[in-house]
């Protein structure tokens, strides 16, 4: 499977200046496997549905199912007839139909779906994640995406709001500690230094850490100054249980800690700052 990079821009209209945007980040569900915590997944869906409104959005971070990893697919397809490969594809589509029904309340507010390393590739080159994105009428975000939310606050045209930039990637893993997990997200800042939110999946951790950087800006007198910008480094969690009796898993082989299962939500609000001119400041709060 090719690792695709995409850029996406979406406009968001708020009815009230004091409205807040909520974004659920979720992934690594590994649905339809013995190790998927189906009860917790359905509890998340119920909770998200109860909280859902027009300002609530969702972004998937990959591995929605666990139907053959990239390496496994290469081995399978080298020794299978074309019809057998198509049969496997039909199984993926059937499972996607179930997932799409479970997630249907999120429409049309699904920002998009990141692809993972357990995404089945069909004979035509499309992935299972692309198929699921079509069923949810949303964007396929590839493996890495720079996603921009352009927010319009009422009254129209009266407030200038900086776009909210999200760098989303299925990610990579390689360490046992929370520090290493967050540092891998922090690595994306060397490529995209001035985004608001950086989020990865893959290692099943559920974390959100605020950091700050100084960025150049201009005041109302056209003089340059440095302002502090708050950024969030996030891991989107998982619904895959570790150490299930009589089952195997990479956590067992590497003696990894079980992850804190679930999803991550960021709440984005706005307030006016008149200390240096009149501008709108973005406030981001993490709910883990």
MIBAVO-126011 format. One record per residue (C-alpha): residue in one letter; x, y, z. Coordinates in steps of 0.1 Angstrom, whole numbers, padded with zeros to 4 digits, always signed. Layout:
<rs>
AXYZ...
</rs>
This chain:
<rs>
X+0000+0000+0000X+0013+0034-0010X+0017+0060+0018X-0002+0089+0004X+0001+0126+0016X-0030+0148+0012X-0040+0184+0019X-0077+0192+0027X-0094+0225+0036X-0129+0227+0051X-0150+0257+0060X-0168+0257+0093X-0197+0282+0101X-0206+0289+0137X-0239+0305+0147X-0226+0322+0178X-0193+0337+0187X-0192+0316+0219X-0200+0283+0202X-0173+0257+0205X-0160+0232+0179X-0155+0196+0192X-0134+0171+0173X-0133+0134+0182X-0101+0116+0171X-0104+0079+0171X-0088+0049+0154X-0071+0015+0158X-0105-0001+0164X-0094-0034+0150X-0131-0042+0146X-0142-0078+0141X-0112-0093+0159X-0111-0112+0192X-0090-0085+0208X-0114-0056+0198X-0131-0043+0229X-0165-0043+0212X-0182-0032+0244X-0160-0001+0248X-0163+0007+0211X-0201+0007+0213X-0200+0027+0245X-0179+0053+0227X-0204+0054+0199X-0233+0059+0224X-0214+0086+0242X-0205+0105+0211X-0240+0102+0197X-0254+0117+0229X-0230+0146+0227X-0234+0151+0190X-0245+0184+0175X-0238+0205+0144X-0204+0217+0158X-0191+0182+0166X-0167+0166+0141X-0148+0133+0138X-0115+0122+0123X-0104+0086+0120X-0067+0077+0124X-0066+0043+0107X-0068+0006+0113X-0106+0005+0116X-0104-0033+0109X-0076-0058+0112X-0079-0077+0079X-0044-0085+0070X-0015-0061+0075X+0005-0047+0045X+0031-0075+0049X+0005-0102+0052X-0013-0090+0020X+0019-0093+0000X+0023-0129+0011X-0013-0138+0005X-0017-0122-0029X+0015-0138-0043X-0001-0172-0039X-0038-0166-0045X-0060-0167-0076X-0075-0134-0087X-0110-0147-0077X-0098-0155-0042X-0084-0120-0038X-0118-0106-0049X-0135-0128-0024X-0114-0113+0004X-0123-0079-0009X-0160-0087-0006X-0154-0096+0030X-0138-0062+0036X-0168-0044+0019X-0193-0064+0040X-0175-0054+0072X-0173-0018+0060X-0210-0018+0056X-0214-0027+0093X-0189+0000+0104X-0206+0026+0083X-0240+0018+0099X-0224+0021+0134X-0208+0054+0125X-0237+0068+0104X-0248+0094+0131X-0214+0112+0125X-0225+0121+0090X-0220+0147+0075X-0195+0158+0101X-0167+0132+0095X-0137+0154+0085X-0121+0124+0069X-0103+0090+0074X-0066+0084+0077X-0054+0051+0063X-0035+0027+0085X-0012-0004+0080X-0042-0028+0082X-0060-0014+0052X-0069-0040+0025X-0060-0030-0010X-0085-0041-0037X-0077-0053-0072X-0083-0018-0086X-0057-0002-0062X-0082+0014-0038X-0080+0006-0001X-0106-0005+0024X-0103+0029+0041X-0113+0046+0008X-0143+0023+0006X-0153+0032+0041X-0148+0069+0035X-0171+0067+0005X-0198+0050+0026X-0195+0078+0052X-0195+0105+0024X-0162+0119+0036X-0126+0125+0025X-0100+0099+0022X-0070+0115+0039X-0042+0091+0029X-0016+0081+0054X-0005+0117+0062X-0027+0148+0059X-0024+0185+0065X-0060+0195+0073X-0071+0231+0075X-0103+0243+0092X-0114+0278+0081X-0137+0291+0108X-0163+0319+0102X-0176+0336+0133X-0207+0357+0134X-0215+0384+0124X-0201+0374+0090X-0168+0392+0081X-0165+0410+0114X-0138+0388+0130X-0106+0375+0115X-0099+0340+0127X-0066+0322+0120X-0073+0288+0104X-0070+0258+0126X-0043+0235+0111X-0042+0198+0119X-0014+0174+0109X-0028+0139+0111X-0009+0107+0104X-0014+0070+0112X+0021+0072+0126X+0048+0049+0137X+0058+0033+0170X+0090+0019+0185X+0091+0027+0222X+0075+0016+0254X+0072+0049+0273X+0048+0078+0270X+0077+0102+0264X+0088+0083+0233X+0052+0081+0220X+0048+0119+0222X+0083+0126+0208X+0073+0107+0176X+0044+0131+0172X+0067+0160+0180X+0089+0149+0151X+0062+0160+0127X+0067+0196+0139X+0101+0196+0121X+0082+0192+0088X+0050+0213+0096X+0062+0237+0124X+0032+0260+0128X+0001+0238+0130X-0023+0238+0159X-0028+0201+0164X-0006+0171+0156X-0022+0137+0160X-0010+0101+0154X-0026+0067+0159X-0008+0033+0155X+0008+0028+0189X-0026+0026+0207X-0017+0053+0233X-0043+0080+0242X-0024+0112+0250X-0027+0149+0246X+0002+0173+0256X+0001+0211+0251X+0034+0227+0240X+0042+0263+0231X+0063+0280+0204X+0071+0317+0196X+0060+0329+0162X+0065+0362+0145X+0035+0386+0141X+0026+0422+0133X+0007+0446+0155X-0017+0474+0145X+0012+0498+0140X+0030+0475+0116X+0057+0466+0141X+0069+0430+0144X+0068+0411+0177X+0069+0375+0189X+0037+0359+0201X+0032+0326+0219X+0014+0299+0201X-0001+0268+0219X+0000+0235+0201X-0012+0201+0210X+0006+0168+0205X-0018+0139+0205X-0022+0101+0202X-0057+0091+0193X-0061+0059+0213X-0074+0025+0204X-0101-0001+0210X-0078-0032+0209X-0074-0051+0241X-0040-0064+0252X-0032-0097+0270X-0064-0115+0260X-0061-0150+0273X-0052-0177+0248X-0044-0151+0220X-0013-0137+0205X-0004-0100+0200X+0026-0078+0195X+0021-0064+0230X+0029-0098+0244X+0060-0103+0223X+0074-0069+0233X+0061-0069+0269X+0043-0036+0263X+0019-0020+0287X-0018-0022+0278X-0030+0010+0263X-0057+0032+0279X-0085+0024+0255X-0109+0049+0240X-0109+0081+0219X-0097+0116+0223X-0117+0148+0220X-0104+0184+0215X-0127+0213+0223X-0119+0245+0204X-0133+0279+0216X-0126+0315+0207X-0122+0348+0226X-0113+0384+0216X-0079+0399+0225X-0077+0437+0224X-0044+0441+0242X-0026+0446+0208X-0053+0456+0183X-0084+0434+0180X-0079+0398+0172X-0095+0364+0179X-0076+0339+0199X-0082+0302+0196X-0085+0282+0228X-0080+0244+0226X-0088+0220+0255X-0081+0183+0255X-0106+0158+0270X-0089+0124+0273
</rs>
